[in-house]
Amino acid sequence: MATEPRKEEIVEAIEEKIANLKSYLCIEYKKQLVKENEFIVHSSCGVFERPAKEAVNVSEMPRNHHTNSAAEELVLEYVENFRRQLVRLYPHRAGLFITPENECGVVKFAPSFIRPVKLKFKELNEYKGCATFVANFLNYVPLSDPKAVPKRLISPATLLSWQKGNSFDFSTLLVSLLIGAGYDAYCVSGYAHKDIAQLDLTKKPCPLIVSHEKKTEASPDAIPNSYANLVIKRVETFESTYLAMLAKRNTEQKTDTSAAVAETAAADPRQIHCWVLVRLPARDITESFFIEPATGEVMPLNHPGYFSVENVWNNKNFWVNMQRNSPITYDMQNMDKWDAVFMEEKEDPSSTKKVLKLAPAWVVQPTVTSSEYNDKYPNCHKTMFYQNCVADMYSEHYLANGLVCKLTITSDPQYTCVTQIQEIFANRNDKLSKRLRYFDNGVEVSSHEFFEHGRLNGLAQLVSSTEEAGKRTMMMFFPDGESPRIDGLLSREVVGKTKITETFANREDRLILRRARLQPLKVGEERVHLIDTDAGETASQIGKITAKFARDAEKPADADPEKIVFYLLEKRIDVTYHKAKGKITASSRTYTKDGQSTGFTVDPFAPKPTTKQMLEDLEVFIKLEARCLDALRANQKEADEITLQREREESNIQLKLSIYDTDFRKYGQKKVPAEQDLVNAEVADKPGIEYLKPYLVLLSTEKKTLTPELAVLIERACMASYRARVEAQEQLIISRLEHAKQMLKHHAETWSKKYETAGMTPDPVDVDAHKKFTEATLFTMHVLERRRKKHEAEAPQGYQKFSQLIANELGIPTQ
């Protein structure tokens, strides 16, 4: 018979198993801890994350981050007592997010993480600006366990440094900004739809898309509206002996039932989430609302994506929701609906009763520099995935072409078949603000460019597309009062070599439309009515010009032309007059250039025009035809110049840099690191030295101190740049002066050729226009000549002053 083990052996075996179990639990705990401290990137999140989280150096953190004061320990003891009582009374409630660990692993009270702060940027004075800043500036990371509250919460200052966190981290920072801006804001912990908790925007249309199409109805797969329970109840499982017996006899049925239950549990869209509540009364808001911190969107209190509210807290207190039915009342003073950790009592100076209060704030005040704020996004770039759309957002001046937002719109959810690309630009010298490009089977078929005010020709939009008749180009200009144009041109459309259409507004001659029909020039045909007189064998000639005019109330309808059609090749002019009041037809007349005329008059009793009157009208129409022909040629030349100018601008893109931006930045990369700065600490602390930073950085030298030789090199570089700028200003004035002279000369030659050489009597309207143009051009030339002389007189003095300023800043002795 085997002997029974001794008591000592049993004890040793048990201790060995306990040691092994402790070792195993320690390893699993460390794995879980690493898992919780790492930021896991989910493909459904739709964000690009940094490679790894920055390590926490406890020695560099403030002392109150890795220790607790006596007051904080007392508060934590009180809070733990509150938590135990709540769990005993309501065991079905989910875990409270009341005492998380901070980034140093020290347990803190949740409201103590909120540090109200008011930053210096004016956009952060409003709740929309605060929400947009938080959503853009940080990268969102979903919770590693979507069914449990996180064990750690990052303080706002550290979060701004790391630029990534979960919904609880986002909400803490956003509430700190909102309270600092004067709003009554709270963090809200509860259950939300998984698309919101995971930041899955693939079922949501991109809000940045510019579209004139009608909005489509929401997808049935979107966030459901049937979840009305505000408190998550535990599902009770009832067991039956009879059912257990049947389950044993039919294992297959049991397996199917288990699979169905597992599938139902997996389809549960409810996940732990944290968002922000802004409550009345607060500044100028008219109603309370939610803010989703990951996107910055404002949501109503009854939004179907938020299923239940468990806890609410701000920087002063923590409340537990005791309401089981909707709608929830956010009256924190109602003790029947909200259970507060600290009872709010009015202070009585004469009372000797001690009241427990929150400990002094341990969180460092969040700060954001101007350069960090202007970056907007982590690493100056952020990508979001929406329904059939990929949104790439960039910081200003990050890309050399000025692109700040690119929307790639596709026809499939896999983002493979691109149908449209929308690009938004900023700080472009060519005033380009937006470009829309359309694709068909991967080939670009059209583009639509939008421009800001400020271009010399008043161009507002430029549309290019390919059609059966040829390339279609449409230029739209800013209307009168917003454009430097004096001809009232609103749009100009060219379809291949077949048609030109121009629209006008607010012209003295009441012209509203001018259309020209083009046709190819035949072999041996006279080159008279060419649209481009410098064109070669492929030139097109104008066969017909149609001009339409607005009604002139001072003239009778039978003498006020509405449409005039010039048949240049047939040498015929058709005139249709406006309809008189109460008439359904209009008078018309046809003229031939040999003096013949036929017409129709609505009023049979009206006197017929005399031969002399018809000849005078014919002469007026012939002059109008010549003006239309000249205007079409001039506008065609201008359109060609605009097209060539756009090609030059796109080949050499220039961005505007503000003189107030002292933070030097190279295009296409982040700011120049501080270790590359060649200025030592003594020189860098001098006031007014910031504008020399580009020259100090760009010098290729390994020296770290400002030597006399280096100072001389910097002084020469600065003076060379200043001299080049002065010369560029002078050349600009001279080029504009020469351009005005050429315009005046060309106008004088045209006038002489048209009237003086031909011996024709100019029309009074033409004489007045000629006089106005000549006076305006001479005045422009006079102003430019005065500016040139003033520039020549002041340039040497400015050069001397700037040289003295540079010498004083760099410590170079002057002669």
C-alpha positions in Angstrom: 0.0 0.0 0.0 1.2 3.5 -0.9 2.0 5.6 2.1 0.1 8.8 2.6 2.1 12.0 2.0 3.4 13.8 5.0 1.9 17.1 6.1 5.1 19.0 5.2 5.1 17.6 1.6 1.4 18.7 1.2 2.3 22.2 2.4 5.3 22.4 0.1 3.2 21.3 -2.9 0.5 23.8 -2.1 3.1 26.6 -1.7 4.7 25.7 -5.0 1.4 25.8 -6.8 0.6 29.1 -5.1 4.0 30.5 -6.3 3.4 29.3 -9.8 -0.1 30.8 -9.8 1.2 34.1 -8.6 3.9 34.1 -11.3 1.3 33.3 -13.9 -1.1 36.0 -12.6 1.8 38.5 -12.5 2.7 37.8 -16.1 -1.0 38.0 -17.2 -1.3 41.3 -15.3 1.7 42.7 -17.0 0.4 41.7 -20.4 -3.0 43.3 -19.6 -1.2 46.4 -18.3 0.8 46.7 -21.6 -2.3 46.1 -23.6 -4.1 48.9 -21.7 -1.2 51.3 -22.1 -0.8 50.7 -25.8 -3.0 52.4 -28.2 -4.7 49.9 -30.5 -5.6 51.1 -33.9 -8.8 49.7 -35.4 -9.4 49.7 -39.1 -13.0 50.8 -38.5 -11.8 53.9 -36.7 -10.7 55.6 -39.9 -7.6 57.4 -38.6 -3.9 57.1 -39.1 -2.2 56.7 -35.8 1.4 57.5 -34.6 3.7 54.5 -34.5 3.8 54.2 -30.6 2.8 56.0 -27.5 5.4 58.2 -25.8 6.9 56.7 -22.7 6.0 58.3 -19.4 9.0 59.5 -17.5 7.7 59.9 -13.9 10.8 61.9 -12.9 9.9 64.6 -15.4 6.3 64.8 -14.3 5.3 67.2 -11.5 5.3 65.6 -8.1 1.5 65.8 -7.7 1.2 63.6 -10.8 2.8 60.5 -9.1 1.8 61.1 -5.5 -1.4 62.0 -3.6 -1.7 64.7 -0.9 -3.4 64.1 2.4 -6.4 66.0 1.2 -6.6 63.8 -2.0 -6.3 60.6 0.0 -9.2 61.7 2.2 -11.3 62.5 -0.9 -10.4 59.1 -2.4 -11.4 57.3 0.8 -14.8 59.1 0.9 -15.3 58.3 -2.8 -14.5 54.7 -2.3 -17.1 54.5 0.4 -19.6 56.0 -1.9 -18.8 53.5 -4.6 -19.1 50.5 -2.3 -22.6 51.7 -1.1 -23.7 52.2 -4.7 -22.5 48.8 -5.8 -24.2 47.1 -2.9 -27.5 48.9 -3.6 -27.4 48.5 -7.4 -25.3 45.5 -8.2 -26.6 45.4 -11.8 -25.1 48.8 -12.6 -22.0 48.9 -14.8 -18.6 49.8 -13.3 -18.3 53.5 -12.3 -15.7 55.6 -13.9 -15.0 57.5 -10.7 -11.4 56.8 -9.6 -9.3 56.2 -12.7 -5.5 56.1 -12.8 -3.6 59.0 -14.4 -0.8 58.6 -16.9 1.6 57.9 -14.0 -0.5 55.0 -12.7 -1.8 56.9 -9.6 -5.5 56.7 -8.7 -7.2 60.1 -8.8 -10.8 61.4 -8.5 -12.3 61.8 -12.0 -13.5 65.4 -11.6 -9.9 66.4 -10.5 -8.7 65.7 -14.1 -10.7 68.6 -15.4 -8.7 71.9 -15.4 -10.7 74.8 -16.7 -8.5 76.9 -19.0 -9.1 79.8 -21.4 -6.6 79.8 -24.3 -5.6 82.9 -26.2 -7.2 81.9 -29.5 -10.4 83.7 -30.4 -11.9 80.6 -32.0 -11.8 78.8 -28.7 -14.2 81.4 -27.1 -17.1 79.5 -28.7 -18.2 75.9 -28.2 -18.0 75.1 -31.9 -14.4 76.3 -32.0 -13.4 74.2 -29.0 -15.1 71.1 -30.3 -13.5 71.5 -33.7 -10.0 72.1 -32.2 -10.2 68.9 -30.0 -11.5 66.7 -32.8 -8.8 67.9 -35.3 -5.8 68.3 -33.0 -6.0 64.8 -31.5 -6.0 61.3 -33.0 -8.9 59.1 -31.7 -8.2 55.7 -30.3 -11.2 53.4 -29.4 -11.3 51.6 -26.1 -9.5 48.2 -26.0 -12.5 46.7 -24.2 -15.7 48.4 -25.5 -17.8 46.8 -22.8 -15.9 48.1 -19.8 -14.8 51.6 -18.7 -11.1 52.3 -19.0 -8.8 52.1 -16.0 -6.7 55.1 -17.0 -7.4 58.7 -17.8 -4.9 61.1 -19.3 -4.7 64.7 -18.0 -5.4 67.5 -20.5 -1.8 68.8 -20.6 -0.3 65.4 -21.3 -3.0 64.7 -23.9 -2.1 67.8 -25.8 1.5 66.6 -25.8 0.7 63.0 -26.9 -2.1 64.2 -29.3 -4.0 60.9 -29.0 -6.5 59.3 -26.6 -9.9 57.7 -26.2 -13.3 59.3 -25.8 -12.8 59.8 -22.0 -9.5 61.7 -22.7 -11.2 63.8 -25.4 -14.1 64.7 -23.2 -11.9 65.7 -20.3 -10.0 68.2 -22.5 -13.1 69.5 -24.2 -14.9 70.1 -20.9 -11.8 71.9 -19.6 -11.9 74.3 -22.6 -15.7 74.8 -22.5 -15.7 75.6 -18.7 -12.8 78.0 -19.3 -14.9 79.7 -22.1 -17.8 80.2 -19.7 -20.1 77.2 -20.6 -21.7 74.8 -18.1 -20.1 71.6 -19.5 -20.0 68.1 -18.2 -18.4 64.8 -19.1 -21.0 62.1 -19.8 -20.2 58.4 -19.4 -22.7 55.8 -20.8 -23.5 53.5 -23.7 -23.5 54.7 -27.3 -23.8 53.0 -30.7 -20.6 51.2 -31.7 -20.3 53.4 -34.8 -19.9 56.4 -32.5 -17.7 54.6 -30.0 -15.4 53.2 -32.7 -15.5 56.4 -34.8 -16.7 54.4 -37.7 -17.8 57.0 -40.3 -18.1 54.7 -43.2 -21.9 54.8 -43.1 -22.1 58.5 -42.8 -21.8 61.0 -45.7 -18.9 63.3 -45.6 -20.0 66.7 -44.3 -17.2 68.5 -46.3 -18.5 67.5 -49.7 -19.7 70.4 -51.9 -22.7 69.1 -53.8 -25.8 70.6 -55.4 -27.6 67.3 -55.6 -30.5 66.5 -53.4 -29.7 64.7 -50.1 -30.4 61.0 -50.1 -32.3 59.3 -47.4 -30.5 57.7 -44.6 -29.4 54.1 -45.0 -31.5 51.5 -43.1 -28.2 50.2 -41.8 -27.5 53.5 -40.0 -27.8 54.1 -36.3 -31.1 52.5 -35.2 -33.8 54.4 -33.4 -35.4 51.5 -31.6 -33.1 51.6 -28.6 -35.0 53.6 -26.0 -33.8 52.1 -22.7 -31.7 54.4 -20.8 -30.6 51.9 -18.2 -28.9 48.6 -19.3 -30.7 45.7 -17.6 -29.1 42.4 -17.0 -30.9 39.6 -18.9 -32.2 37.0 -16.5 -31.7 33.4 -17.5 -34.4 31.0 -16.3 -33.5 27.3 -16.2 -35.9 24.4 -16.6 -35.3 20.7 -15.7 -37.4 19.6 -18.6 -35.4 21.8 -21.0 -32.2 20.6 -19.5 -33.2 17.1 -20.2 -34.1 17.9 -23.8 -30.8 19.7 -24.2 -28.9 16.6 -23.1 -30.8 14.4 -25.6 -30.5 16.8 -28.5 -26.9 18.2 -28.4 -27.3 19.6 -32.0 -30.2 21.8 -31.0 -28.3 23.0 -28.0 -25.3 23.9 -30.2 -27.6 25.8 -32.6 -29.2 27.7 -29.8 -25.8 28.7 -28.3 -24.6 29.9 -31.7 -27.7 32.0 -32.1 -27.2 33.5 -28.7 -23.6 34.3 -29.4 -24.6 35.9 -32.7 -27.2 38.1 -31.0 -24.6 39.1 -28.4 -22.1 40.0 -31.1 -24.7 42.1 -32.9 -25.3 44.2 -29.8 -24.4 47.8 -30.9 -24.0 49.2 -27.4 -20.5 50.1 -26.2 -19.0 52.2 -23.4 -18.4 55.7 -24.5 -17.9 59.2 -23.2 -19.2 62.5 -24.6 -19.9 66.1 -23.5 -23.0 67.8 -22.2 -23.4 71.6 -22.4 -26.3 72.7 -20.2 -28.5 75.7 -19.9 -28.0 78.5 -18.9 -24.7 79.1 -20.5 -23.8 82.2 -22.4 -25.9 82.6 -25.5 -27.1 79.0 -26.1 -30.9 78.5 -26.4 -31.0 74.8 -25.4 -28.9 72.1 -23.9 -27.1 69.7 -26.2 -24.4 67.0 -26.5 -21.1 67.3 -28.3 -19.4 64.3 -29.8 -15.7 65.0 -28.9 -14.2 62.7 -31.6 -15.9 64.6 -34.5 -16.9 67.9 -32.9 -20.5 67.5 -34.0 -23.3 69.0 -31.9 -26.0 66.5 -31.1 -29.5 66.9 -29.6 -30.2 65.4 -26.2 -32.5 62.8 -27.7 -30.0 61.6 -30.3 -30.6 57.9 -31.0 -26.9 57.1 -31.0 -26.7 57.6 -27.3 -28.5 54.8 -25.5 -28.0 55.5 -21.8 -26.3 57.8 -19.4 -24.6 56.3 -16.4 -22.4 59.1 -14.9 -21.9 62.8 -15.3 -19.2 64.9 -13.8 -17.5 68.3 -14.0 -14.6 69.9 -12.2 -16.7 70.2 -9.0 -18.7 67.1 -8.5 -19.7 63.6 -9.7 -23.3 62.5 -10.3 -24.8 59.0 -10.9 -27.9 58.8 -13.0 -30.8 57.3 -11.1 -33.4 57.7 -13.9 -34.7 54.6 -15.6 -37.0 56.2 -18.1 -36.5 58.6 -20.9 -36.3 61.5 -21.4 -33.6 62.2 -18.9 -33.8 65.5 -16.9 -30.4 67.1 -16.4 -31.3 68.9 -13.2 -28.3 67.9 -11.0 -30.0 69.5 -8.0 -32.8 66.9 -8.1 -31.6 64.2 -5.6 -34.3 61.8 -6.7 -32.9 61.7 -10.2 -29.2 62.2 -9.6 -27.0 60.9 -6.8 -24.1 63.2 -6.1 -20.9 62.3 -4.4 -20.6 65.6 -2.6 -23.6 67.3 -1.2 -23.8 70.9 -2.1 -24.4 73.0 1.0 -24.4 76.7 1.5 -21.4 78.0 3.4 -22.3 79.3 6.9 -19.4 81.3 8.4 -20.9 80.9 11.9 -21.2 77.1 11.5 -18.5 74.9 13.0 -19.5 71.9 10.9 -16.7 70.6 8.7 -17.6 70.0 5.1 -15.5 67.8 2.9 -14.4 69.5 -0.3 -12.3 68.6 -3.3 -8.6 68.9 -2.9 -6.7 71.6 -4.8 -6.1 70.9 -8.5 -3.2 68.7 -9.3 -3.4 68.9 -13.1 -1.0 71.2 -14.9 -2.7 73.9 -16.9 -3.0 72.9 -20.5 -1.1 75.2 -22.9 -1.0 75.3 -26.7 1.6 77.4 -28.6 0.6 79.4 -31.7 2.6 77.1 -34.0 0.9 74.0 -32.5 -2.5 75.6 -32.8 -1.9 76.5 -36.5 -0.8 72.9 -37.2 -4.4 71.9 -36.5 -3.7 68.2 -37.0 -1.2 65.7 -35.5 1.9 65.8 -37.7 0.1 68.4 -39.8 -2.0 65.7 -41.5 -5.2 63.7 -40.8 -7.2 61.2 -42.8 -10.8 60.2 -42.2 -12.9 57.6 -44.0 -16.6 58.4 -44.7 -19.2 56.8 -46.8 -17.6 56.5 -50.3 -15.3 59.3 -49.5 -11.7 59.7 -48.1 -10.9 63.1 -46.5 -7.3 64.1 -46.3 -6.8 67.3 -44.2 -3.5 69.2 -44.0 -2.2 72.2 -42.1 -1.8 75.5 -43.9 1.6 75.9 -45.5 2.4 72.2 -45.0 2.2 71.3 -48.7 3.9 73.4 -51.4 0.7 73.7 -53.5 -1.3 75.2 -50.6 -3.7 72.2 -50.3 -5.5 72.0 -47.0 -8.3 69.5 -47.8 -8.7 66.8 -50.3 -11.9 64.8 -50.7 -11.6 61.6 -52.8 -15.2 60.5 -53.7 -15.7 57.0 -55.0 -18.7 55.0 -56.3 -17.8 51.9 -54.2 -17.3 51.4 -50.4 -13.8 50.0 -51.1 -12.6 53.4 -52.3 -11.3 52.0 -55.6 -13.4 53.7 -58.3 -12.8 57.4 -58.1 -15.6 59.6 -59.5 -14.7 63.0 -58.1 -11.9 64.8 -56.3 -12.5 68.0 -54.4 -9.5 70.1 -53.4 -9.5 73.1 -51.1 -6.5 75.5 -51.1 -5.4 78.4 -48.9 -2.9 81.2 -49.1 -2.5 80.9 -52.9 -1.1 83.9 -54.8 -3.2 83.0 -57.8 -6.3 83.2 -55.5 -7.3 79.6 -56.2 -9.6 78.4 -53.4 -11.2 75.2 -54.6 -11.0 72.8 -57.4 -13.4 70.0 -58.4 -12.2 67.3 -60.8 -14.6 64.7 -62.3 -13.5 61.2 -63.6 -15.0 58.6 -65.8 -13.4 55.2 -65.7 -10.3 56.7 -64.2 -10.0 59.4 -66.8 -10.5 63.1 -65.9 -13.3 64.5 -68.0 -13.8 67.9 -66.5 -12.5 70.3 -63.8 -14.1 73.3 -62.0 -11.9 75.9 -60.3 -13.0 78.6 -57.9 -11.1 81.8 -57.2 -11.2 84.4 -54.5 -11.5 88.1 -55.1 -8.3 89.8 -56.1 -7.4 88.7 -59.6 -6.8 91.5 -62.1 -9.3 90.1 -64.6 -12.0 89.5 -62.0 -12.0 85.7 -62.7 -14.3 83.9 -60.3 -14.7 80.4 -61.8 -13.0 78.4 -64.6 -14.7 75.3 -66.0 -13.0 72.9 -68.5 -14.6 69.8 -69.9 -14.5 67.6 -73.0 -17.6 67.2 -75.2 -18.5 65.8 -78.6 -18.2 69.3 -80.2 -14.7 69.7 -78.6 -13.2 71.1 -75.5 -15.6 73.3 -73.5 -14.2 76.2 -71.5 -16.3 78.5 -69.4 -15.0 81.5 -67.5 -17.2 83.2 -64.9 -16.4 86.6 -63.5 -17.4 88.4 -60.4 -20.4 90.8 -60.9 -20.3 94.5 -61.1 -19.2 96.0 -57.7 -17.1 93.0 -56.9 -14.9 92.9 -60.0 -12.4 95.3 -61.5 -13.9 94.8 -65.0 -15.6 97.7 -66.7 -17.3 95.8 -69.5 -19.8 94.1 -67.3 -18.8 90.6 -68.5 -20.3 87.8 -66.3 -19.4 84.7 -68.2 -17.7 83.5 -71.4 -18.3 80.0 -72.7 -16.3 78.5 -75.6 -17.4 75.2 -77.1 -14.6 73.9 -79.3 -14.4 75.9 -82.5 -18.1 76.2 -83.0 -19.7 78.6 -80.5 -18.8 81.5 -78.1 -21.4 82.8 -75.6 -20.9 85.8 -73.4 -23.3 87.2 -70.8 -23.3 90.8 -69.4 -24.9 92.9 -66.7 -25.2 96.6 -65.8 -23.9 97.9 -69.1 -24.9 101.3 -70.5 -25.9 99.9 -73.8 -28.1 97.3 -72.0 -26.3 94.4 -73.7 -27.1 91.1 -71.8 -25.9 88.4 -74.2 -23.6 88.0 -77.2 -23.2 84.7 -79.1 -21.0 84.0 -82.0 -21.2 81.0 -84.3 -17.9 79.8 -85.7 -17.1 77.8 -88.8 -13.8 76.6 -90.2 -12.1 78.8 -92.8 -12.3 77.2 -96.2 -9.4 77.1 -98.7 -9.1 80.3 -100.6 -11.7 82.1 -98.5 -11.1 85.7 -97.5 -9.6 86.1 -94.0 -11.9 88.9 -92.9 -14.0 87.8 -90.0 -11.5 85.6 -88.1 -11.9 85.3 -84.4 -8.1 85.2 -84.1 -6.3 87.3 -86.7 -2.9 85.7 -85.8 -4.2 82.1 -86.3 -2.8 80.0 -89.1 -4.5 77.6 -91.5 -6.7 76.1 -88.7 -8.3 79.5 -88.0 -12.0 79.8 -87.5 -14.1 82.6 -88.8 -17.3 84.2 -87.3 -20.3 83.3 -89.4 -23.0 84.8 -87.2 -23.2 87.1 -84.1 -26.3 87.4 -82.0 -26.7 90.2 -79.5 -29.6 90.6 -77.0 -30.5 93.7 -75.1 -32.6 94.6 -72.1 -35.6 96.8 -72.3 -35.1 100.6 -72.3 -38.3 102.1 -70.8 -37.5 105.5 -72.3 -37.8 104.3 -75.9 -40.9 103.0 -77.6 -41.0 99.2 -78.1 -40.9 99.4 -81.9 -37.6 101.4 -81.7 -35.9 99.4 -78.9 -34.1 96.3 -80.3 -34.3 93.1 -78.3 -32.2 90.9 -80.5 -29.9 91.7 -83.4 -28.4 88.9 -85.6 -25.4 89.8 -87.8 -24.9 87.4 -90.7 -21.4 88.4 -91.6 -20.9 86.1 -94.6 -24.4 86.9 -96.1 -23.9 90.6 -95.2 -27.4 90.7 -93.6 -28.7 92.1 -90.3 -31.9 90.9 -88.7 -33.4 93.1 -86.0 -36.2 92.0 -83.6 -37.7 94.7 -81.4 -39.2 94.4 -77.9 -42.9 93.6 -77.5 -45.1 96.4 -76.7 -47.2 96.2 -73.6 -50.3 94.1 -74.3 -48.8 92.6 -77.6 -47.9 89.0 -78.2 -45.8 89.7 -81.3 -42.9 92.0 -81.9 -41.8 94.2 -84.9 -38.9 93.1 -86.9 -36.7 94.3 -89.8 -34.1 92.9 -92.1 -31.2 95.0 -93.5 -28.8 94.2 -96.2 -25.5 96.1 -96.5 -26.4 97.3 -100.0 -29.1 99.5 -98.5 -32.1 97.3 -98.9 -34.6 96.8 -96.0 -37.8 94.8 -95.3 -39.7 94.6 -92.2 -42.9 93.8 -90.2 -44.7 96.3 -87.9 -47.1 95.1 -85.3 -49.2 98.3 -85.5 -50.5 98.6 -89.1 -51.4 102.3 -88.5 -47.9 103.3 -87.4 -46.0 105.5 -89.9 -43.5 103.6 -92.0 -39.8 104.6 -91.6 -38.3 106.8 -94.3 -35.4 105.7 -96.5 -33.1 108.2 -94.7 -34.1 106.9 -91.3 -33.5 103.3 -92.4 -30.1 104.2 -93.8 -29.2 105.9 -90.6 -30.3 102.8 -88.6 -28.3 100.6 -91.0 -25.2 102.7 -90.3 -25.7 102.4 -86.6 -26.1 98.6 -86.8 -23.0 98.3 -89.0 -20.9 100.1 -86.4 -22.4 97.9 -83.7 -21.4 94.9 -85.7 -17.8 96.2 -85.9 -17.8 96.8 -82.2 -19.1 93.3 -81.5 -16.4 91.8 -83.7 -13.7 93.8 -82.0 -15.0 92.9 -78.6 -15.1 89.2 -79.4 -11.6 89.2 -80.7 -10.4 91.1 -77.6 -12.2 88.8 -75.2 -10.8 85.8 -77.1 -7.3 87.2 -76.7 -7.9 87.8 -73.0 -9.3 84.2 -72.6 -6.1 82.8 -74.2 -4.0 84.9 -71.9 -6.0 83.6 -68.9 -5.4 80.0 -70.0 -1.7 80.6 -70.4 -1.5 82.4 -67.1 -3.2 79.5 -65.3 -0.7 77.0 -66.9 2.2 79.2 -65.6 0.7 79.5 -62.2 0.2 75.8 -61.8 3.8 75.1 -63.0 5.2 77.5 -60.4 2.8 77.7 -57.4 3.5 80.6 -55.0 2.0 80.9 -51.5 1.4 84.0 -49.5 3.3 84.2 -46.2 2.2 86.6 -43.5 4.8 89.0 -42.2 3.5 88.2 -38.7 4.4 84.6 -39.1 7.8 84.4 -37.4 7.8 80.6 -37.3 9.8 79.7 -40.3 8.7 76.6 -42.1 9.8 74.6 -45.1 7.1 73.4 -47.5 6.3 69.7 -47.3 7.8 69.1 -43.8 7.5 70.1 -40.2 9.0 73.1 -38.6 12.8 73.4 -38.4 13.9 71.7 -35.2 15.5 73.8 -32.5 18.8 72.0 -32.7 19.3 73.2 -36.2 19.1 76.8 -35.1 22.5 78.5 -35.3 21.8 81.2 -32.8 23.2 80.7 -29.3 21.0 81.4 -26.2 22.3 84.9 -25.7 21.5 86.1 -29.3 18.2 84.2 -29.4 17.0 86.0 -26.3 17.4 89.4 -27.9 14.2 91.1 -28.8 13.5 91.7 -32.5 15.9 89.0 -33.8 13.1 86.7 -35.0 13.0 88.1 -38.6 16.7 87.0 -39.1 15.8 83.4 -38.3 15.4 82.2 -41.9 18.9 83.4 -42.7 20.4 82.0 -39.6 18.8 78.6 -40.3 19.6 78.4 -44.0 23.3 79.0 -43.6 25.2 75.7 -44.1 27.6 75.7 -41.2 28.3 73.6 -38.2 29.1 76.4 -35.9 26.8 76.9 -33.0 27.9 80.4 -32.0 27.5 83.7 -33.8 31.1 84.6 -34.8 32.1 87.9 -36.5 32.6 86.0 -39.8 29.2 84.4 -39.6 27.6 87.8 -38.7 29.1 89.3 -41.9 27.8 86.5 -44.0 24.3 86.9 -42.5 24.5 90.7 -43.1 25.4 90.2 -46.7 22.5 87.7 -47.2 20.0 90.1 -45.6 21.2 93.0 -47.7 21.1 90.9 -50.9 17.5 89.9 -50.2 16.5 93.5 -49.4 18.1 94.8 -52.6 16.3 92.1 -54.7 13.0 93.1 -53.1 13.6 96.8 -53.9 14.5 96.0 -57.4 11.5 93.8 -57.9 9.2 96.6 -56.7 10.8 99.0 -59.2 10.4 96.5 -62.0 6.8 96.0 -61.2 6.1 99.7 -61.4 8.0 100.0 -64.7 6.2 97.0 -66.2 2.8 98.4 -65.3 3.8 101.8 -66.8 4.9 100.1 -70.0 1.7 98.1 -70.2 -0.4 101.3 -69.8 1.7 103.0 -72.6 1.2 100.0 -74.9 -2.6 100.0 -74.3 -2.8 103.7 -75.1 -0.8 103.2 -78.2 -2.8 100.3 -79.4 -6.1 102.1 -78.7 -4.9 105.2 -80.6 -3.8 103.1 -83.6 -7.2 101.3 -83.7 -9.1 104.6 -83.5 -7.0 106.1 -86.3 -7.4 103.0 -88.5 -11.1 102.8 -87.9 -12.1 106.4 -88.4 -9.4 108.8 -89.5 -7.8 106.6 -92.2 -11.2 105.4 -93.4 -12.7 108.9 -93.4 -15.7 107.8 -91.4 -17.5 110.1 -88.9 -17.2 108.6 -85.4 -20.3 107.9 -83.4 -20.8 110.2 -80.3 -20.9 107.2 -78.1 -17.6 106.0 -79.5 -16.1 109.5 -79.1 -17.2 109.6 -75.4 -15.7 106.1 -74.8 -12.5 107.0 -76.5 -12.2 110.2 -74.4 -12.8 108.3 -71.2 -10.3 105.6 -72.0 -7.6 108.1 -73.0 -8.1 110.2 -69.8 -8.1 107.1 -67.5 -5.0 105.7 -69.1 -3.1 109.0 -69.0 -4.1 109.4 -65.3 -2.8 105.8 -64.6 0.5 106.6 -66.4 0.9 109.8 -64.4 0.4 108.0 -61.0 2.8 105.3 -62.0 5.5 107.8 -63.1 5.2 109.6 -59.7 5.5 106.3 -57.9 8.6 105.4 -59.9 10.3 108.7 -59.1 9.4 108.4 -55.4 10.7 104.9 -55.3 14.0 105.9 -56.8 14.3 108.8 -54.3 13.5 106.7 -51.2 15.4 103.5 -52.1 18.9 104.6 -51.1 17.6 106.0 -47.7 15.8 102.8 -47.0 18.8 100.7 -47.9 21.0 102.7 -45.5 18.5 102.4 -42.7 18.1 98.7 -43.2 21.8 98.2 -43.3 22.2 100.1 -40.0 19.4 98.0 -38.4 21.0 94.7 -39.4 24.4 95.9 -38.2 23.0 96.8 -34.8 21.2 93.5 -34.4 24.2 91.4 -35.3 26.7 93.5 -33.5 28.7 94.5 -36.6 30.7 97.8 -36.2 29.7 100.5 -38.6 32.0 102.8 -40.4 
